[in-house]
Amino acid sequence: MKKLDIVIRPGREEDVRRLLDGYGVPGMTVTHVLGFGEQRGHREMYRGTAVEADLLPKVRFEVVLEEERVESLVALLVERLSTGTVGDGRIFVSDVLQAIRIRTGERTT
């Protein structure tokens, strides 16, 4: 099994949720987070004073699925979410060694 951490700009979360639902992802965790990458934040004016916003709002989706389905989902996400501009987001793929259902103690490897 693999875990995908999908970090995107706000405003695209409904698109991603529908895409994941349509792909048959059995569950997801969605978190509103702060961070930066190549964008390195931006400068805003607040009551006449310039303010540096180093950490930008992002939305993070966490999904776990079978290894053989990962590459096609990643390709679909990149195709649908890419605008070609800095800040489109990142997808991190990592191994899941084991998942335990708390209610029943059932283990999945």
DRENVEX-664310 format. One line per 3 residues: number of its first residue (from 1); their letters; for each residue x, y, z of N, C-alpha, C. Coordinates in steps of 0.1 Angstrom, whole numbers, padded with zeros to 4 digits. Layout:
% residues N
NUM	a	X:Y:Z:X:Y:Z:X:Y:Z | ... $
***
This chain:
% residues 109
1	mkk	0008:-0012:0000:0000:0000:0000:0009:0012:0000 | 0003:0023:-0006:0010:0036:-0006:0002:0047:-0001 | 0008:0057:0005:0001:0069:0010:0005:0081:0001 $
4	ldi	-0005:0088:-0003:-0003:0100:-0011:-0007:0112:-0003 | 0003:0121:-0001:0000:0134:0005:-0001:0144:-0007 | -0012:0150:-0009:-0015:0159:-0020:-0017:0172:-0014 $
7	vir	-0008:0182:-0017:-0008:0195:-0011:-0011:0205:-0023 | -0022:0212:-0021:-0027:0221:-0032:-0030:0234:-0027 | -0032:0244:-0036:-0037:0257:-0032:-0052:0257:-0028 $
10	pgr	-0056:0265:-0019:-0070:0266:-0016:-0079:0269:-0028 | -0091:0265:-0027:-0100:0267:-0038:-0101:0256:-0048 | -0092:0246:-0047:-0092:0235:-0056:-0096:0222:-0049 $
13	eed	-0099:0223:-0036:-0102:0211:-0028:-0115:0204:-0033 | -0125:0211:-0037:-0137:0204:-0042:-0134:0196:-0055 | -0125:0202:-0063:-0121:0195:-0076:-0114:0182:-0072 $
16	vrr	-0105:0183:-0062:-0097:0171:-0058:-0106:0160:-0052 | -0115:0165:-0043:-0124:0156:-0036:-0132:0148:-0046 | -0138:0155:-0056:-0146:0148:-0067:-0137:0139:-0075 $
19	lld	-0125:0143:-0078:-0116:0134:-0086:-0113:0122:-0078 | -0110:0123:-0065:-0106:0111:-0057:-0119:0102:-0056 | -0130:0108:-0053:-0143:0100:-0053:-0145:0092:-0066 $
22	gyg	-0144:0099:-0077:-0146:0093:-0090:-0136:0082:-0093 | -0124:0083:-0087:-0113:0073:-0089:-0116:0061:-0080 | -0125:0062:-0070:-0127:0051:-0061:-0119:0050:-0049 $
25	vpg	-0113:0061:-0045:-0105:0062:-0033:-0114:0059:-0021 | -0111:0049:-0013:-0121:0045:-0002:-0122:0055:0009 | -0113:0064:0011:-0113:0074:0022:-0102:0084:0021 $
28	mtv	-0104:0095:0028:-0094:0105:0027:-0094:0114:0040 | -0083:0120:0043:-0082:0130:0053:-0079:0143:0047 | -0086:0154:0050:-0083:0167:0045:-0080:0177:0056 $
31	thv	-0069:0184:0054:-0064:0193:0065:-0060:0206:0058 | -0064:0217:0065:-0060:0230:0060:-0047:0233:0068 | -0036:0236:0060:-0023:0238:0065:-0016:0250:0060 $
34	lgf	-0005:0254:0066:0003:0265:0061:0016:0260:0056 | 0022:0266:0046:0035:0262:0041:0040:0271:0029 | 0051:0267:0024:0057:0274:0013:0066:0265:0005 $
37	geq	0068:0267:-0007:0077:0260:-0016:0085:0271:-0024 | 0084:0269:-0037:0091:0279:-0046:0085:0293:-0045 | 0072:0294:-0041:0065:0307:-0040:0072:0316:-0030 $
40	rgh	0076:0310:-0019:0083:0318:-0008:0074:0329:-0002 | 0061:0327:-0002:0053:0337:0004:0050:0349:-0005 | 0044:0359:0000:0042:0371:-0007:0040:0383:0002 $
43	rem	0040:0395:-0003:0039:0407:0005:0025:0413:0003 | 0019:0416:0014:0005:0422:0014:0005:0435:0021 | -0004:0444:0018:-0006:0456:0025:-0017:0454:0036 $
46	yrg	-0015:0458:0048:-0025:0457:0059:-0025:0470:0066 | -0036:0477:0064:-0037:0491:0070:-0026:0500:0067 | -0021:0500:0055:-0011:0508:0050:0003:0504:0053 $
49	tav	0005:0492:0059:0018:0487:0063:0020:0474:0054 | 0032:0473:0049:0036:0461:0041:0039:0449:0051 | 0032:0438:0049:0034:0426:0057:0038:0414:0049 $
52	ead	0049:0407:0053:0054:0396:0046:0045:0384:0051 | 0039:0377:0041:0032:0364:0044:0041:0353:0040 | 0049:0348:0049:0059:0337:0046:0052:0324:0044 $
55	llp	0042:0321:0052:0035:0308:0052:0022:0310:0045 | 0019:0303:0034:0007:0305:0026:-0003:0294:0030 | -0016:0296:0029:-0026:0286:0032:-0025:0275:0020 $
58	kvr	-0026:0263:0024:-0027:0252:0015:-0037:0242:0020 | -0041:0232:0012:-0050:0221:0016:-0043:0208:0013 | -0043:0200:0024:-0035:0187:0023:-0045:0175:0023 $
61	fev	-0045:0167:0013:-0053:0155:0012:-0043:0143:0015 | -0048:0134:0024:-0040:0122:0026:-0049:0110:0022 | -0044:0102:0013:-0051:0090:0009:-0042:0078:0009 $
64	vle	-0048:0066:0011:-0040:0054:0011:-0047:0044:0001 | -0039:0038:-0008:-0045:0029:-0018:-0034:0019:-0022 | -0039:0009:-0030:-0031:-0001:-0035:-0020:0004:-0044 $
67	eer	-0008:-0002:-0043:0004:0003:-0050:0001:0003:-0065 | -0006:-0007:-0071:-0008:-0007:-0085:-0017:0004:-0091 | -0024:0011:-0082:-0033:0022:-0086:-0026:0036:-0085 $
70	ves	-0015:0037:-0079:-0009:0050:-0075:-0005:0057:-0088 | 0003:0051:-0097:0008:0059:-0109:-0003:0065:-0117 | -0014:0057:-0119:-0025:0063:-0127:-0032:0074:-0120 $
73	lva	-0033:0073:-0107:-0040:0084:-0099:-0031:0097:-0100 | -0018:0095:-0098:-0008:0106:-0098:-0009:0113:-0112 | -0009:0105:-0123:-0010:0111:-0136:-0023:0119:-0138 $
76	llv	-0034:0114:-0133:-0047:0120:-0134:-0046:0133:-0126 | -0041:0133:-0114:-0040:0145:-0105:-0032:0156:-0112 | -0020:0152:-0117:-0011:0162:-0124:-0018:0168:-0136 $
79	erl	-0025:0159:-0144:-0032:0164:-0156:-0043:0174:-0152 | -0051:0171:-0142:-0062:0180:-0139:-0059:0192:-0130 | -0048:0191:-0122:-0045:0202:-0113:-0034:0212:-0118 $
82	stg	-0027:0208:-0128:-0016:0217:-0133:-0021:0229:-0141 | -0017:0241:-0136:-0020:0253:-0143:-0008:0258:-0150 | 0004:0252:-0146:0016:0257:-0152:0023:0268:-0144 $
85	tvg	0017:0272:-0133:0022:0283:-0125:0028:0278:-0112 | 0037:0286:-0106:0042:0282:-0093:0031:0282:-0083 | 0031:0272:-0074:0021:0271:-0064:0010:0261:-0067 $
88	dgr	0011:0253:-0078:0001:0243:-0081:0000:0232:-0070 | 0012:0229:-0064:0012:0220:-0053:0022:0209:-0055 | 0021:0199:-0046:0030:0187:-0047:0022:0175:-0043 $
91	ifv	0028:0163:-0048:0022:0150:-0044:0034:0142:-0038 | 0033:0138:-0026:0043:0130:-0020:0038:0115:-0019 | 0046:0106:-0023:0042:0091:-0023:0051:0084:-0013 $
94	sdv	0045:0077:-0003:0053:0070:0006:0047:0056:0009 | 0056:0047:0014:0051:0033:0017:0043:0033:0030 | 0033:0025:0030:0025:0022:0042:0028:0008:0046 $
97	lqa	0035:0006:0058:0039:-0007:0062:0027:-0015:0068 | 0018:-0008:0075:0007:-0014:0081:-0004:-0004:0084 | -0017:-0009:0083:-0028:0000:0088:-0036:-0008:0097 $
100	iri	-0040:-0002:0108:-0047:-0009:0119:-0061:-0002:0121 | -0072:-0009:0120:-0085:-0003:0122:-0087:-0003:0138 | -0088:0008:0144:-0089:0009:0158:-0101:0002:0164 $
103	rtg	-0112:0003:0157:-0125:-0003:0162:-0123:-0018:0164 | -0117:-0025:0154:-0117:-0040:0154:-0103:-0046:0156 | -0093:-0037:0155:-0079:-0043:0156:-0074:-0049:0143 $
106	ert	-0083:-0049:0133:-0079:-0055:0120:-0067:-0049:0114 | -0058:-0057:0109:-0045:-0052:0104:-0044:-0054:0089 | -0040:-0045:0082:-0038:-0046:0067:-0023:-0043:0064 $
109	t	-0017:-0052:0056:-0003:-0050:0052:-0002:-0048:0037 $
***
